[in-house]
Amino acid sequence: MPSTAIEPQDYEDFRLFLERSCGLVLGDNKHYLVTSRLSRLMDEFSVSSVSELLRLLKSGKRAGLRERVIEAMTTNETYWFRDVFPFEILRNQILPDLGKRGVNPVKIWSAACSSGQEAYSISMTVSELQQTRPGVVRDVQIVGTDISTAIVREAREATYDDLAVARGLSPERRDRFLVRKEKRWQVRPEIRARASFREFNLLDSFTLLGRFDIIFCRNVLIYFSAESKRDILSRMAGTLNPGGYLFLGASESMANYSDAFEMLRCNPGVVYRKRS
């Protein structure tokens, strides 16, 4: 499907559908992204144009089409211990702080968790802390959420190929926390046991998720509009317990979007703590 197949109005209508459905904001000149990510799906559903695709989406007559379109357009870039410093801060500062405060269990939300590497990296960090500093933190519960049904299924399965394992996971951690299963690697049961996963749209209410002590929402808000960023950050502040912590991506900032947090410089990196 060539990029010329998208008429200007169809592109605008598709942008509006995507933002309303999942918050993702496409730029003015992302026609190539739409064509490249939707071409296979359109062939599968025998759809000849974006205009026809939009008509089907509005009619709701093709079961699962809306979810499949969102999955195709959502970025699922992830790897183990991404940027390193958030996990160092978690192990050296945040978990010990929560332990001193007597927080048990410590509840952590990995928002837009993709195929699970972030949530399992958090669990591995907990295991390393428990080995080196027994008693600092006891029970930790991790909830990973993502808008994609297929990607949540992958996170639950916790099996990865060699290429995925090599992205950010050292051989030492690989051998300690994963086990070889034929041509793939599976996260060990004790690491998986801390984490659960569910399908979830960040535009929806957070009420049913419960409350958390730590939220990882990294490299996600950059895809949302300013209005959606303010809304999501406000609701995340509401779901954090007093003195709770929020991690954003290395290129993301809280400035102009929320005053509910104070920034803590950790050298390297920063983390945000909910104001009292």
C-alpha positions as CSV (number, residue, x, y, z in Angstrom):
1,M,0.0,0.0,0.0
2,P,1.8,3.2,-1.2
3,S,1.8,6.3,1.0
4,T,-0.2,8.1,-1.8
5,A,-3.1,5.9,-0.9
6,I,-3.8,8.0,2.2
7,E,-5.9,11.1,1.3
8,P,-5.2,14.1,3.6
9,Q,-8.7,13.9,5.2
10,D,-8.3,10.1,5.8
11,Y,-5.0,10.7,7.5
12,E,-6.5,13.4,9.8
13,D,-9.4,11.1,10.6
14,F,-7.1,8.2,11.4
15,R,-5.0,10.5,13.6
16,L,-8.1,11.4,15.5
17,F,-9.2,7.8,15.9
18,L,-5.8,6.8,17.3
19,E,-5.7,9.7,19.8
20,R,-9.2,9.0,21.0
21,S,-8.6,5.3,21.3
22,C,-5.3,5.1,23.0
23,G,-3.8,8.6,23.4
24,L,-1.2,8.2,20.7
25,V,-0.5,11.4,18.8
26,L,0.8,11.2,15.2
27,G,2.7,14.0,13.7
28,D,1.8,15.9,10.6
29,N,4.0,13.9,8.2
30,K,3.8,10.3,9.4
31,H,2.0,8.9,6.4
32,Y,4.8,6.4,5.9
33,L,4.5,5.1,9.4
34,V,0.8,4.4,8.9
35,T,1.3,2.7,5.6
36,S,4.2,0.5,6.8
37,R,2.5,-0.6,10.0
38,L,-1.0,-1.2,8.6
39,S,-0.2,-2.7,5.2
40,R,0.0,-6.3,6.5
41,L,-3.1,-5.9,8.6
42,M,-5.0,-4.4,5.7
43,D,-4.1,-7.3,3.5
44,E,-5.2,-9.7,6.2
45,F,-8.6,-8.0,6.5
46,S,-8.9,-7.5,2.7
47,V,-9.1,-3.7,3.1
48,S,-7.9,-1.7,0.1
49,S,-7.6,1.8,1.6
50,V,-7.4,3.8,4.9
51,S,-10.7,5.3,4.0
52,E,-12.3,1.8,3.9
53,L,-10.5,0.9,7.1
54,L,-11.9,3.9,8.9
55,R,-15.4,3.0,7.7
56,L,-15.0,-0.5,9.1
57,L,-13.7,0.9,12.4
58,K,-16.7,3.2,12.8
59,S,-19.2,0.4,11.9
60,G,-17.7,-2.0,14.4
61,K,-18.6,-4.9,12.1
62,R,-15.2,-6.5,12.0
63,A,-14.5,-8.1,15.4
64,G,-11.1,-7.4,16.8
65,L,-10.1,-4.9,14.1
66,R,-9.9,-1.9,16.4
67,E,-7.6,-3.7,18.8
68,R,-5.4,-5.0,16.0
69,V,-5.0,-1.5,14.5
70,I,-4.0,-0.1,17.9
71,E,-1.5,-3.0,18.4
72,A,0.0,-2.3,14.9
73,M,0.4,1.4,15.6
74,T,1.8,1.1,19.2
75,T,5.5,1.1,19.7
76,N,6.7,-1.9,21.7
77,E,10.4,-1.0,22.0
78,T,11.8,-2.4,25.1
79,Y,14.9,-4.2,26.6
80,W,16.3,-5.3,30.0
81,F,17.4,-2.8,32.5
82,R,16.8,0.1,30.1
83,D,19.1,3.1,30.9
84,V,20.5,1.1,34.0
85,F,20.2,4.0,36.4
86,P,16.4,3.6,37.3
87,F,17.2,0.1,38.6
88,E,20.2,1.3,40.5
89,I,18.1,4.0,42.1
90,L,15.4,1.5,42.9
91,R,17.9,-0.9,44.6
92,N,20.1,1.6,46.4
93,Q,17.6,4.3,47.4
94,I,13.9,3.7,46.9
95,L,13.4,0.1,48.2
96,P,15.6,0.7,51.3
97,D,13.6,3.9,52.0
98,L,10.3,2.1,51.7
99,G,11.7,-0.7,53.8
100,K,12.6,1.7,56.6
101,R,9.1,3.1,56.4
102,G,7.7,-0.3,57.0
103,V,6.0,-0.6,53.7
104,N,5.0,-4.2,53.1
105,P,4.2,-5.3,50.5
106,V,5.8,-2.8,48.2
107,K,3.5,-2.4,45.2
108,I,5.0,-1.4,41.8
109,W,3.3,-0.6,38.6
110,S,5.1,-1.0,35.3
111,A,2.9,1.0,32.9
112,A,3.1,0.3,29.2
113,C,5.2,-2.7,30.1
114,S,5.5,-4.1,26.6
115,S,6.6,-7.8,26.5
116,G,7.6,-7.8,30.2
117,Q,11.3,-7.0,30.3
118,E,10.9,-3.9,32.5
119,A,8.7,-5.7,35.1
120,Y,11.1,-8.7,35.2
121,S,14.1,-6.4,35.5
122,I,12.4,-4.9,38.5
123,S,11.9,-8.3,40.0
124,M,15.6,-9.3,39.3
125,T,16.6,-6.0,41.1
126,V,14.6,-7.1,44.1
127,S,16.2,-10.5,44.2
128,E,19.7,-8.9,44.0
129,L,18.8,-6.6,46.9
130,Q,17.4,-9.4,49.0
131,Q,20.6,-11.4,48.5
132,T,23.0,-8.6,49.4
133,R,20.9,-6.9,52.1
134,P,18.6,-9.5,53.6
135,G,15.6,-8.0,55.4
136,V,15.7,-4.6,53.7
137,V,12.6,-5.4,51.7
138,R,10.4,-8.4,52.0
139,D,7.3,-8.8,49.8
140,V,7.2,-6.9,46.4
141,Q,4.3,-7.1,44.0
142,I,4.6,-5.9,40.4
143,V,1.8,-5.2,38.1
144,G,2.6,-4.8,34.4
145,T,0.0,-3.3,32.0
146,D,-0.1,-2.7,28.3
147,I,-2.8,-1.8,25.8
148,S,-1.9,-4.7,23.5
149,T,-3.5,-8.1,24.2
150,A,-0.8,-9.9,22.2
151,I,2.1,-8.2,24.0
152,V,0.6,-8.9,27.4
153,R,0.3,-12.5,26.4
154,E,4.1,-12.5,25.6
155,A,4.8,-10.9,29.0
156,R,2.9,-13.6,30.8
157,E,4.7,-16.4,28.9
158,A,8.1,-14.9,29.8
159,T,10.0,-16.7,27.1
160,Y,12.4,-14.8,24.9
161,D,14.7,-15.5,21.9
162,D,18.4,-15.0,21.9
163,L,18.2,-11.5,20.4
164,A,15.7,-10.3,22.9
165,V,17.7,-11.7,25.8
166,A,20.9,-10.1,24.6
167,R,19.3,-6.6,24.7
168,G,20.4,-5.3,28.1
169,L,20.8,-8.6,30.0
170,S,24.4,-9.5,31.0
171,P,25.4,-13.2,30.7
172,E,25.7,-13.3,34.5
173,R,22.1,-12.2,35.0
174,R,20.9,-14.3,32.1
175,D,22.3,-17.5,33.7
176,R,21.1,-16.6,37.1
177,F,17.5,-15.5,36.3
178,L,16.7,-17.3,33.1
179,V,16.7,-21.0,32.1
180,R,17.2,-22.4,28.6
181,K,14.1,-24.0,27.1
182,E,15.0,-25.5,23.7
183,K,15.8,-22.5,21.5
184,R,14.4,-19.9,23.9
185,W,15.0,-18.6,27.4
186,Q,12.4,-18.5,30.1
187,V,12.4,-16.3,33.2
188,R,12.7,-18.4,36.3
189,P,9.6,-19.0,38.5
190,E,10.8,-17.0,41.5
191,I,11.2,-13.9,39.3
192,R,7.9,-14.4,37.5
193,A,6.1,-15.0,40.8
194,R,6.3,-11.3,41.7
195,A,4.8,-10.0,38.5
196,S,1.3,-10.2,37.1
197,F,0.2,-8.6,33.8
198,R,-3.1,-7.3,32.4
199,E,-4.4,-5.4,29.4
200,F,-4.9,-1.8,30.2
201,N,-5.4,1.6,28.4
202,L,-3.8,4.6,30.1
203,L,-6.7,6.7,29.1
204,D,-9.0,4.6,31.3
205,S,-9.7,5.0,35.0
206,F,-6.9,3.8,37.3
207,T,-9.4,2.9,40.1
208,L,-9.4,-0.8,39.6
209,L,-5.6,-1.0,39.5
210,G,-5.4,-0.2,43.2
211,R,-2.7,1.9,44.8
212,F,1.1,1.8,44.4
213,D,4.3,2.8,46.0
214,I,6.3,3.1,42.8
215,I,5.3,3.6,39.2
216,F,7.5,3.1,36.1
217,C,6.0,5.0,33.2
218,R,9.0,5.3,31.0
219,N,9.2,6.4,27.4
220,V,5.4,6.4,27.1
221,L,4.2,10.0,27.7
222,I,6.3,11.3,24.8
223,Y,3.6,9.9,22.5
224,F,0.7,11.7,24.2
225,S,-0.7,15.1,23.8
226,A,0.0,17.8,26.4
227,E,-3.6,17.5,27.7
228,S,-3.3,13.7,28.0
229,K,0.0,14.0,29.8
230,R,-1.4,16.3,32.4
231,D,-4.4,14.0,32.9
232,I,-2.3,10.8,33.2
233,L,0.2,12.4,35.6
234,S,-2.6,13.8,37.7
235,R,-4.2,10.4,38.0
236,M,-0.9,8.7,38.6
237,A,-0.3,11.1,41.5
238,G,-3.7,10.0,42.8
239,T,-2.9,6.3,42.7
240,L,0.5,6.7,44.4
241,N,0.7,6.3,48.2
242,P,2.1,9.2,50.2
243,G,5.8,9.6,49.5
244,G,5.5,7.3,46.5
245,Y,7.9,7.4,43.5
246,L,7.5,7.9,39.8
247,F,10.1,7.1,37.1
248,L,9.8,8.7,33.6
249,G,12.0,8.1,30.6
250,A,15.4,9.7,30.3
251,S,14.2,12.2,27.7
252,E,10.9,12.9,29.5
253,S,10.2,15.8,31.9
254,M,7.5,16.7,34.4
255,A,7.8,20.4,33.7
256,N,4.6,22.2,32.8
257,Y,2.5,19.0,33.3
258,S,2.2,18.4,37.0
259,D,3.1,20.1,40.3
260,A,2.2,17.0,42.4
261,F,5.8,15.7,42.5
262,E,9.2,16.9,43.5
263,M,12.2,16.0,41.4
264,L,15.1,14.1,43.1
265,R,18.5,14.3,41.4
266,C,20.3,11.0,41.8
267,N,23.4,11.4,39.7
268,P,22.9,9.8,37.3
269,G,19.3,10.2,36.6
270,V,16.3,11.6,38.4
271,V,13.2,10.2,40.0
272,Y,10.0,12.0,41.1
273,R,8.5,11.7,44.6
274,K,4.9,12.6,45.3
275,R,4.6,15.7,47.4
276,S,3.0,15.3,50.9
